[in-house]
């Protein structure tokens, strides 16, 4: 417990002007039927308002904090993206509150209390997650050649308890918790990236593949065992996945064999989140994301994003 307390990524570390920091949690129920993602942002990297402010000059990221919640359930999904100003944000060492939601590390687990309204339909989303780290790491990885964007897979393997009142959701399963930070906007540094995590019997495999705006490519493949041991894996050949159905968002992954898309969770103009089946791990599922920063920079995409957002205070 003390080791986790000392190594837990604090919420109070300063974020540079026009930079960002986020904390990301995903989980899948033990039966593989339900999934959940929560992301808390300082300097919301997908916010068109933060993008516009940065284009005008150095900007305080605390004025553009956000909570994103995605509940994936058959016939009862919910999507939240609430952006808040500094006055509705409270950053402490082990507590981060944005609008109606709070992330708090209690010394052994991360507790996330959600009290939001979904978008575009304003349905209530209210409940609690408790993330119990199983494997804990202490090393950040550079995602670009200049070291301006860093990724820390703090707990690649965790147990997650989900208990929501609205909608009525209760399950437990395996989860993942990481944090990313950068000293410049994400779309300034990259054209695209692909990320995946695959929970296996005694370890979790992670991949991160990015193309910088300069054209430079970076690739990481890690295996983290359930005791926190980290090993570097060979980079697998790139596998092109089918583009998403609606927005034709490109998807690719570096995995052995021929992975199959089981479910597309998010199909947006610039971002796809998917559940894959790895050929060499038929009893495991892979959480996967593909992000096109080239598309995110486009003005037509910028104009669409606010339709999926909510603002508790006037912009």
Residue pairs with C-beta under 8 A, 6 or more apart in sequence:
1 107
1 108
3 136
4 107
4 108
4 133
4 136
5 105
5 107
7 136
7 138
7 154
8 94
8 105
8 154
9 23
9 152
9 154
9 179
10 93
10 94
11 23
11 91
11 92
11 93
11 94
11 95
11 96
11 103
12 91
12 92
12 93
13 21
15 21
15 42
15 43
15 61
15 62
15 181
16 61
16 183
17 58
17 59
17 60
17 61
18 43
18 54
18 58
18 59
18 61
18 184
18 185
19 43
19 61
19 181
19 182
19 183
19 184
19 185
20 41
20 42
20 43
20 44
20 45
20 61
20 180
20 181
20 182
20 185
20 186
21 41
21 42
21 43
21 61
21 179
21 180
21 181
21 182
22 39
22 40
22 41
22 42
22 45
22 179
22 180
22 181
23 39
23 40
23 96
23 103
23 177
23 178
23 179
24 37
24 38
24 39
24 176
24 177
24 178
24 179
24 180
25 36
25 37
25 38
25 39
25 110
25 112
25 129
25 131
25 160
25 175
25 176
25 177
26 35
26 36
26 37
26 38
26 175
26 176
26 197
26 287
27 35
27 36
27 129
27 131
27 158
27 160
27 162
27 173
27 174
27 175
27 176
28 34
28 35
28 36
28 173
28 174
28 175
28 199
28 275
28 285
28 287
29 35
29 162
29 171
29 172
29 173
30 171
30 172
30 173
30 174
31 171
32 285
33 74
34 71
34 72
34 73
34 162
34 169
34 171
34 173
35 72
35 265
35 275
35 287
36 69
36 70
36 71
36 72
36 129
36 160
36 162
37 68
37 69
37 70
37 265
37 273
38 67
38 68
38 69
38 70
38 112
38 114
38 129
39 66
39 67
39 68
40 65
40 66
40 67
40 68
40 96
40 98
40 101
40 103
41 47
41 64
41 65
41 66
41 67
41 68
42 61
42 62
42 64
42 65
42 89
42 91
43 50
43 61
43 62
43 64
43 65
44 50
44 64
44 65
44 66
44 83
45 185
45 186
45 187
46 271
46 296
46 305
47 64
47 66
47 83
47 305
47 309
48 302
48 303
48 305
48 306
49 64
49 83
49 315
50 59
50 61
50 64
50 185
51 185
51 187
51 302
53 59
53 63
53 64
54 185
60 86
62 86
62 89
62 91
63 85
63 86
64 83
64 85
65 83
65 84
65 85
65 86
65 88
65 89
65 98
66 81
66 82
66 83
66 84
66 98
66 309
67 80
67 81
67 82
67 84
67 98
67 99
67 101
67 114
67 116
68 80
68 81
69 78
69 79
69 80
69 101
69 114
69 116
69 125
70 77
70 78
70 79
70 80
70 265
70 266
70 273
71 77
71 78
71 79
71 125
71 164
71 167
71 169
72 265
73 167
73 169
76 167
78 118
78 123
78 125
78 167
79 118
79 119
79 308
80 114
80 116
80 117
80 118
80 119
80 125
80 310
81 119
81 308
81 309
81 310
82 98
82 99
82 100
82 101
82 116
82 117
82 309
82 310
82 311
82 312
83 309
83 310
83 311
84 98
84 99
84 311
84 312
84 313
85 313
87 313
88 98
88 99
88 312
88 313
89 96
89 97
89 98
90 96
90 97
94 104
94 105
94 106
95 102
95 103
95 104
95 105
96 102
96 103
96 104
97 103
99 116
99 312
100 114
100 115
100 116
100 312
101 112
101 113
101 114
101 115
101 116
102 111
102 112
102 113
103 110
103 111
103 112
104 110
104 111
104 112
104 113
105 111
108 132
109 130
109 131
109 132
109 133
110 130
110 131
110 133
110 177
111 128
111 129
111 130
111 131
112 128
112 129
112 130
112 131
113 127
113 128
114 125
114 126
114 127
114 128
114 129
114 164
115 125
115 126
116 124
116 125
116 126
116 310
117 123
117 124
117 125
117 310
118 124
118 125
119 307
119 308
119 309
119 310
120 307
120 308
122 310
123 166
123 167
124 166
125 164
125 166
125 167
126 164
126 165
126 166
127 162
127 163
127 164
127 165
127 166
127 169
128 162
128 163
128 164
129 160
129 161
129 162
129 163
130 160
130 161
131 155
131 158
131 159
131 160
131 175
131 177
132 158
132 159
132 160
132 161
133 154
133 155
133 157
133 158
133 177
134 155
134 157
134 158
134 159
134 226
135 155
135 156
135 157
135 158
135 204
135 224
135 225
135 226
135 227
135 228
136 154
136 155
136 228
137 152
137 153
137 154
137 155
137 156
137 224
137 228
137 230
138 228
139 152
139 230
140 150
140 151
140 152
141 150
141 151
141 152
141 153
141 208
141 220
141 222
142 149
142 150
142 218
143 149
143 150
143 151
143 180
143 190
143 193
143 208
143 210
143 218
143 220
144 189
144 190
144 210
144 212
144 216
144 218
145 212
145 214
145 216
145 218
146 189
148 182
148 183
148 184
148 189
149 180
149 181
149 182
149 184
149 186
149 189
149 190
150 180
150 181
150 182
151 178
151 179
151 180
151 208
152 178
152 179
152 180
153 176
153 178
153 206
153 222
153 224
154 177
154 178
154 179
155 176
155 177
155 178
156 176
156 178
156 197
156 204
156 206
156 222
156 224
157 174
157 175
157 176
157 199
157 203
157 204
157 224
157 226
158 174
158 175
158 176
158 177
159 172
159 173
159 174
159 175
160 172
160 173
160 174
160 175
161 172
162 169
162 170
162 171
162 172
162 173
163 169
163 170
164 170
174 199
176 197
176 199
176 204
176 287
182 189
186 293
186 296
187 293
187 296
187 297
188 213
189 212
189 213
189 293
190 210
190 211
190 212
190 213
190 291
190 293
191 211
191 212
191 213
191 292
191 293
191 294
192 210
192 211
192 250
192 290
192 291
192 292
192 293
192 294
193 208
193 209
193 210
193 211
193 290
193 291
193 293
194 207
194 208
194 209
194 210
194 251
194 252
194 253
194 254
194 288
194 289
194 290
194 291
195 206
195 207
195 208
195 209
195 288
195 289
195 291
196 205
196 206
196 207
196 253
196 255
196 276
196 286
196 287
196 288
196 289
197 204
197 205
197 206
197 207
197 286
197 287
198 204
198 205
198 206
198 255
198 278
198 281
198 284
198 285
198 286
198 287
199 284
199 285
200 281
200 284
202 225
202 226
203 223
203 224
203 225
203 226
204 223
204 224
205 221
205 222
205 223
205 233
206 220
206 221
206 222
206 223
206 224
207 219
207 220
207 221
207 222
207 236
207 253
207 254
207 255
208 218
208 219
208 220
209 217
209 218
209 219
209 220
209 238
209 252
209 254
210 217
210 218
210 219
211 217
212 218
213 293
219 235
219 254
220 232
221 232
221 233
221 234
221 235
221 236
221 254
222 230
222 231
222 232
222 233
223 230
223 231
223 232
223 233
224 230
224 231
225 231
235 254
236 254
236 255
236 256
237 254
238 252
238 253
238 254
239 252
239 253
239 254
239 255
239 258
239 259
240 250
240 251
240 252
241 251
241 252
241 253
241 259
241 261
241 274
241 276
241 290
242 251
242 261
243 249
243 250
243 251
244 251
244 264
244 267
244 272
245 264
245 267
246 267
247 267
247 268
247 269
249 267
249 268
249 269
249 270
249 271
249 272
249 290
249 292
249 295
250 290
250 292
251 261
251 272
251 274
251 288
251 290
252 290
253 259
253 276
253 286
253 288
255 276
255 278
255 279
255 286
256 278
256 279
256 280
257 278
257 279
257 280
258 279
259 276
259 277
259 278
259 279
259 286
260 276
260 277
260 279
261 274
261 275
261 276
262 274
262 275
262 276
262 277
262 285
263 274
263 275
264 272
264 273
264 274
265 273
265 274
265 275
266 272
266 273
266 274
269 295
269 298
269 300
269 301
269 304
270 291
270 292
270 293
270 295
270 296
270 301
271 289
271 290
271 291
271 292
271 296
272 289
272 290
273 287
273 288
273 289
274 287
274 288
274 289
274 290
275 285
275 286
275 287
275 288
276 285
276 286
276 288
277 284
277 285
277 286
278 284
278 286
295 301
296 302
